[in-house]
């Protein structure tokens, strides 16, 4: 008995150690979308904790009450069982499932629209294109584009339109929203609102090659005044994006921040699919030496321009 308790404790200890390695951003939501997800997680945890508490309490009670003693050495159990108890422990799991399902379904459907407190605001549309291993943000209304960072106004709903230039990735900003997949030839929507100005981190959570772990981006929520000022500065000072430069960008490499005064949507929309819009470079994934040149320390990537054969 003591050995079993010790093993259980040893299994739990690493959980606390690992959880302290980084802050649990999910439990510190910075917007209404993330807050609704956190509320759902908290409800699920509390319900499951209650179920576990009741189960273990009943387990301990039954083990103690019906333990073998001298007084009940001649006890003959009723093998028919109890119909009432069987009904009870059949109904209870259904009630638990219902208690989890109703808030889950309501939250999921609510996330597919602008948060209710912002219904009177028109969302700013930002097209998000994932490529190995970077994120491309296009502002069709403003006519600008960024790579590996996105600026948004705080207190204004944002509608991210998600797609991919090739392999499937997962778009996630833990402090602001849940994750959604990006897929070539398809487009999904994700609504986000940041309560206050601040900096947040986004990332890819879907394994799609050696570079996925570093496939991160920065989200900076600005005041509306600062956001408008930034847009004007980009339009005035950022270089123009060409189709040749864009083809270079989406090759499987890591990049820093980039900013352009126009968007790749002028000549291609990966969400629409079709062979004419297909920019994936499969030959770069088949070359055995390519990953080594990209990921070896202290060695700069050639960006896939050179033939590795």
C-alpha positions in Angstrom: 0.0 0.0 0.0 2.8 2.4 1.0 4.7 1.6 -2.2 1.7 2.3 -4.4 1.2 5.7 -2.7 4.9 6.5 -3.2 4.7 5.6 -6.9 1.6 7.9 -7.4 3.4 10.8 -5.7 6.5 10.3 -7.9 4.3 10.4 -11.0 2.7 13.7 -10.0 5.9 15.5 -8.9 7.3 15.9 -12.5 4.0 17.6 -13.5 4.5 20.4 -11.0 8.2 20.7 -12.0 7.5 20.9 -15.7 4.5 23.3 -15.3 6.9 25.8 -13.7 9.1 25.9 -16.7 7.0 28.6 -18.4 4.0 30.6 -17.6 0.6 29.0 -18.4 -0.5 31.7 -20.8 -3.8 29.9 -21.5 -4.9 30.7 -17.9 -4.1 34.4 -18.3 -6.4 35.4 -21.2 -6.0 38.9 -22.7 -9.2 39.0 -24.8 -12.8 37.8 -24.8 -12.1 34.9 -27.1 -9.3 33.5 -25.0 -11.4 34.2 -21.9 -14.3 32.1 -23.1 -11.9 29.2 -23.8 -10.3 29.6 -20.3 -13.8 29.6 -18.7 -14.6 26.3 -20.5 -11.3 24.8 -19.4 -11.8 25.8 -15.8 -15.4 24.4 -15.8 -14.1 21.1 -17.3 -11.3 20.9 -14.7 -13.7 21.6 -11.8 -16.3 19.1 -13.0 -13.6 16.4 -13.5 -12.0 17.2 -10.1 -15.5 16.8 -8.5 -16.0 13.5 -10.2 -12.6 12.2 -9.1 -13.2 13.4 -5.6 -16.5 11.6 -5.4 -15.2 8.4 -7.0 -12.1 8.2 -4.7 -14.2 9.0 -1.6 -16.7 6.2 -2.5 -13.8 3.9 -3.3 -12.3 4.5 0.1 -15.6 4.1 1.9 -16.5 0.8 0.2 -13.0 -0.7 0.7 -13.2 0.1 4.4 -16.9 -0.8 5.0 -16.7 -4.1 3.1 -13.2 -5.2 4.2 -12.8 -8.8 5.4 -13.1 -9.1 9.2 -13.8 -11.8 11.7 -17.4 -10.6 12.0 -18.2 -11.1 8.3 -16.1 -14.2 7.6 -19.3 -16.2 6.8 -20.8 -13.5 4.7 -22.5 -14.7 1.5 -22.9 -11.9 -1.1 -26.1 -11.4 -3.1 -24.9 -12.1 -6.6 -28.0 -10.6 -8.2 -26.8 -7.1 -7.4 -28.9 -3.9 -7.0 -31.0 -2.7 -10.0 -31.3 0.7 -8.4 -27.5 1.1 -8.1 -26.9 -0.1 -11.6 -29.4 2.5 -12.9 -27.7 5.2 -10.9 -24.2 4.5 -12.1 -25.4 4.2 -15.7 -27.3 7.6 -15.6 -24.5 9.5 -13.8 -22.0 9.2 -16.8 -24.7 10.5 -19.2 -25.2 13.5 -16.9 -21.5 14.2 -16.8 -21.3 14.1 -20.6 -24.2 16.5 -20.9 -22.7 18.9 -18.3 -19.5 18.9 -20.5 -21.2 19.0 -23.9 -23.6 21.9 -23.5 -21.0 24.6 -22.5 -18.5 23.1 -25.0 -20.9 23.3 -27.9 -22.1 26.8 -26.9 -18.5 28.1 -26.7 -17.4 26.5 -30.0 -20.3 28.1 -31.9 -19.7 31.5 -30.1 -16.0 31.4 -31.2 -17.1 31.3 -34.9 -18.4 34.9 -34.8 -17.3 38.3 -33.5 -17.4 38.4 -29.7 -20.9 39.6 -28.5 -19.5 42.8 -26.9 -18.0 43.8 -30.3 -20.9 43.1 -32.6 -21.3 46.8 -33.5 -17.6 46.9 -34.7 -16.6 46.0 -38.2 -13.6 43.6 -37.9 -10.3 44.3 -39.6 -9.6 41.5 -42.0 -6.1 40.0 -42.1 -5.2 37.2 -44.4 -2.8 34.7 -42.8 -0.7 32.4 -45.0 1.5 29.8 -43.4 4.6 28.5 -45.2 7.5 26.4 -44.0 8.6 27.9 -41.6 7.2 31.4 -41.4 3.9 33.3 -41.1 2.8 35.8 -43.7 0.2 38.4 -42.8 -1.6 40.4 -45.6 -3.8 43.4 -44.9 -6.0 43.6 -48.0 -7.8 46.8 -46.9 -4.6 48.6 -46.0 -2.6 47.1 -48.9 0.4 46.1 -46.8 2.1 42.8 -45.8 4.3 41.5 -43.0 6.2 38.4 -42.3 6.6 36.8 -38.8 4.8 39.6 -37.0 1.4 41.2 -37.0 0.2 44.5 -35.6 -3.4 44.9 -34.5 -5.4 47.7 -32.8 -6.5 46.9 -29.3 -10.2 46.8 -28.6 -11.1 46.2 -32.2 -12.2 42.8 -33.5 -9.8 41.1 -36.0 -10.9 38.5 -38.5 -7.9 36.3 -39.5 -8.5 34.4 -42.7 -6.2 31.4 -42.5 -4.7 29.3 -45.4 -1.4 27.7 -46.3 1.1 27.9 -49.1 1.8 24.2 -48.8 1.9 21.9 -45.8 -0.7 22.1 -43.0 0.1 24.1 -39.9 -1.7 25.2 -36.8 -2.2 28.9 -36.0 -2.3 29.7 -32.3 -2.1 32.8 -30.1 -2.5 31.4 -26.6 -3.2 34.7 -24.9 -5.9 35.8 -27.4 -7.5 32.8 -29.0 -7.6 29.1 -29.6 -5.8 27.3 -32.5 -7.0 26.6 -36.0 -5.4 24.7 -38.8 -4.2 26.3 -42.0 -4.6 24.2 -45.2 -3.8 24.8 -48.8 -6.8 25.3 -51.0 -9.0 26.1 -48.0 -9.8 29.1 -45.8 -10.8 29.2 -42.2 -11.7 32.2 -40.0 -10.5 33.0 -36.5 -11.8 36.0 -34.6 -9.5 37.8 -32.1 -9.8 40.8 -29.8 -7.0 42.1 -27.6 -8.3 43.9 -24.5 -5.3 46.2 -24.1 -2.1 47.2 -25.9 0.6 44.6 -25.4 2.9 42.0 -27.0 1.9 38.4 -27.4 3.5 35.3 -29.0 1.9 33.1 -31.6 3.2 29.8 -32.9 2.7 26.8 -35.0 1.5 23.7 -33.0 1.4 21.2 -35.8 4.4 19.1 -36.5 5.4 19.6 -40.1 9.2 19.2 -40.3 12.3 20.1 -38.4 11.5 23.8 -38.5 8.1 23.8 -36.9 9.3 24.4 -33.3 10.8 27.8 -34.3 7.8 28.8 -36.5 6.7 31.6 -34.2 5.4 35.1 -34.7 4.9 38.3 -32.6 1.5 40.0 -32.1 1.6 43.6 -31.1 -1.7 45.2 -30.0 -1.4 48.9 -30.4 -3.8 51.8 -29.6 -5.9 52.7 -32.7 -3.9 55.9 -33.1 -0.6 54.1 -33.1 -1.9 51.4 -35.4 -3.1 53.9 -38.0 0.3 55.7 -37.7 2.2 52.4 -38.3 0.1 51.6 -41.4 0.9 55.0 -42.9 4.6 54.5 -42.2 4.6 51.1 -43.9 2.8 52.4 -46.9 5.3 55.3 -47.2 8.6 53.5 -46.4 8.3 49.8 -46.9 9.6 48.2 -50.1 7.3 46.7 -52.7 6.8 42.9 -52.7 7.4 41.2 -56.1 6.2 37.8 -57.2 9.8 36.6 -57.5 10.6 37.8 -53.9 7.4 36.1 -52.7 8.4 32.8 -54.2 11.7 33.1 -52.4 10.0 33.8 -49.1 7.8 30.7 -49.1 10.6 28.3 -49.7 11.2 26.1 -46.5 13.5 28.3 -44.5 13.5 30.5 -41.4 13.3 34.2 -41.8 13.2 37.3 -39.6 10.7 40.1 -39.8 9.8 41.5 -43.2 7.5 44.4 -44.2 6.1 45.3 -47.6 3.9 48.1 -49.0 1.7 45.7 -51.0 0.5 42.1 -50.7 0.9 38.8 -52.5 -2.9 38.7 -52.9 -2.4 40.8 -56.0 -1.3 37.7 -57.9 -2.1 34.6 -55.8 -4.5 33.4 -53.2 -3.5 30.0 -51.7 -7.0 29.6 -50.2 -8.5 29.2 -53.6 -6.1 26.3 -54.5 -5.7 25.1 -58.1 -2.5 24.1 -59.9 -2.0 27.6 -61.3 -1.7 28.9 -57.7 0.4 26.1 -56.4 3.8 27.5 -55.1 5.0 24.6 -53.0 8.5 23.4 -53.7 8.4 19.6 -53.2 11.9 19.1 -54.7 13.4 21.0 -51.7 11.9 18.4 -49.3 13.3 15.5 -51.2 16.9 16.7 -51.3 18.7 14.8 -48.5 21.3 17.5 -47.8 18.9 20.4 -47.6 17.8 20.1 -43.9 21.4 19.8 -42.8 22.4 23.1 -44.6 19.3 24.8 -43.1 19.6 23.7 -39.5 23.3 23.2 -38.7 24.6 25.6 -36.1 26.7 28.6 -37.3 25.8 27.9 -40.9 23.7 30.2 -43.0 21.0 28.7 -45.2 21.2 29.2 -49.0 17.4 29.5 -49.0 17.1 26.6 -51.3 18.6 28.5 -54.3 21.4 26.0 -54.8 21.0 22.6 -56.2 22.0 20.1 -53.5 22.4 17.1 -55.9 
